[in-house]
Amino acid sequence: MPRYSRVKGESEQAVLDQGIQVVSIFRPSLIIGSQHTPWALTAVLSLVSPLMPAKYRPIQTTQIARAMVAVTNAQPTISAIYTYKEMSTLAASEA
């Protein structure tokens, strides 16, 4: 996991360094619904998710996609970083 976080951070910084006017960065914690997420982990996370701090809550791939569509449709004028809380709110508005 530390390698993933480092590479993701470096990738985000590389995009920001390109001088793009508006950048939307999505930072999901654990992703459910990916072919790379074992089904047993998905089942356990679904049960314990309400007890977890929002920062660490798993989010479904479809929620991430809906959040991305909502941000695109809104045509933001400033850059932003979206975590679980923001993504789940955006996904609900796009459903």
Secondary structure, 3 states (H helix, E strand, C coil): CHHHHHHHHHHHHHHHCCCCCCCEEECCCCEECCCCCCHHHHHHHHHHHHHCCHHHCCEEHHHHHHHHHHHHHHCCCCCEEECHHHHHHHHHHHC
